[in-house]
Every structure is written in structure tokens, then in C-alpha cells.
Amino acid sequence: MKKILVYWILICYSVLLISCGVATNMSELLTYQEQFTEMTVRITDGEQFQMRLEKKDGTLFLFFTDEKRKDIGYCMERDGKISMVYEDFVLPLEKEEYLKCKEWFMLFRLSASETIWKIKKESLGGIDVFVCHDGLVTAYIDRTTRLPIKLTMGELEIDILSVK
């Protein structure tokens, strides 16, 4: 009888230890959004191209890096207003709902509280990642560095090539 009681206590204790592991929440995983100042990204949205994402005083800037469109870009202010940018020239855009870049910016302003995130631990190509999905957006975040590797929304894919 004592052996059964000891085994039962060990099993309960083991289950308790396993179930009390530290859970990762989306607020922790999205802290990179506040910490980075510049990223190099590859966007696949019908066509594939590279851009440089910069953050200055809460405003996000996306600049093309190819020779044909070099230094032409878009900026999104904290209030969501989008403008086209080239050097010192800024052109506010009125019909923002039709702009593809609005979706690009959305993937860099994810919220931990607006939707319910499902977080799974996976290994992709030997890299341990958190796969975070909210029904529309999927974020692949490196488990070691807590930096994003890839962001997707439907057919739109953004691969993060470097982070500063």
C-alpha cells in the first residue's frame, strides 16, 4: 500500500512539474517591435523585392533598395497616416485603403492584445522558433534571439534578412 501511495505521489509531482513550465506570451515575443531601429526585409507580394525598414520616433519607413527604385519609400506615422517619401519630399496619400504597403506596415505593428494568438514551438530547418498565429497573421520568431524570421498574411510574405 505504501508503494502505491509513493508512486501516486511521484506521478502527481511529475505532472505538476511538467504543467508548471513557464509559458511564453505574445507581449514578450513582440518586444522586438520596440527595440529594432532598422531591418532589411524581402517582401513577396505578387512580385519579390527587398526593402529597408527604419523606425524613427515611432514612425516606420520602408525604402526600396533595388537600383530602379532606390530610396523611394513609404512612411506610416503612429496614427496610421501613410505618405510616399523620396529624400526630403513627402507626399501624403489620401486613399490608403488601396495601398499594398498598408498591409506591409501592419505586419510590423502587431498587437498582443487585439487578437488571440496561438503559440507553438517548432523547429524549421534546424532553427527553433515560436510559430505565432492569430487566424490571419503568422509570425515565426526565433526562440533564442526573440527576433522575427518571417511574417505572413495570406499570400504576403516578409522574410527578415537582418536586424539592427
DAJO-V608580 format. One record per pair of residues at least 6 apart in sequence whose C-alpha atoms are under 6 Angstrom apart, sorted by sequence separation. I is the first residue (numbers start at 1). J is the second residue. D is the distance in Angstrom with one decimal. If there is no record, write none. Layout:
# DAJO-V608580
I_J_D / I_J_D
This chain:
# DAJO-V608580
43_49_5.5 / 54_60_5.8 / 64_70_5.3 / 76_82_4.5 / 84_90_5.8 / 122_128_5.9 / 123_129_5.8 / 132_138_5.5 / 141_147_5.5 / 151_157_5.9 / 42_49_5.7 / 54_61_5.0 / 64_71_5.7 / 75_82_5.6 / 84_91_5.0 / 122_129_5.5 / 132_139_5.1 / 141_148_4.2 / 151_158_5.1 / 42_50_4.3 / 53_61_5.6 / 63_71_5.4 / 64_72_5.8 / 75_83_5.3 / 83_91_5.3 / 121_129_5.9 / 131_139_5.9 / 140_148_5.8 / 141_149_5.6 / 150_158_5.6 / 41_50_5.7 / 53_62_4.6 / 63_72_5.6 / 64_73_6.0 / 74_83_5.6 / 83_92_4.1 / 121_130_4.7 / 131_140_4.8 / 140_149_5.5 / 150_159_4.5 / 41_51_5.4 / 52_62_5.6 / 63_73_4.1 / 74_84_4.4 / 83_93_5.2 / 120_130_5.6 / 130_140_5.8 / 140_150_5.1 / 150_160_5.8 / 52_63_5.1 / 62_73_5.3 / 73_84_5.8 / 74_85_5.4 / 82_93_5.9 / 120_131_5.2 / 130_141_5.1 / 149_160_5.2 / 40_52_4.6 / 51_63_5.3 / 62_74_5.3 / 73_85_5.1 / 119_131_5.6 / 129_141_5.3 / 139_151_4.6 / 39_52_5.8 / 51_64_4.5 / 61_74_5.7 / 72_85_6.0 / 119_132_4.5 / 129_142_4.4 / 130_143_6.0 / 138_151_5.8 / 39_53_5.0 / 51_65_5.3 / 61_75_4.3 / 72_86_4.9 / 118_132_5.6 / 129_143_4.8 / 138_152_5.2 / 38_53_5.5 / 50_65_6.0 / 60_75_5.5 / 118_133_5.3 / 128_143_5.6 / 137_152_5.7 / 38_54_4.4 / 60_76_5.2 / 117_133_5.5 / 137_153_4.7 / 37_54_5.6 / 59_76_5.8 / 117_134_4.6 / 136_153_5.9 / 37_55_5.1 / 59_77_4.5 / 116_134_5.7 / 59_78_5.9 / 27_112_5.3 / 26_112_5.3 / 45_156_4.9 / 44_156_5.8 / 44_157_5.1 / 43_157_5.9 / 43_158_4.6 / 42_158_5.7 / 42_159_5.1 / 41_159_5.6 / 41_160_4.6 / 41_161_5.3 / 40_161_5.4 / 40_162_5.1 / 39_162_5.5 / 39_163_4.5 / 38_163_6.0 / 38_164_5.1 / 37_164_5.9 / 36_164_5.9
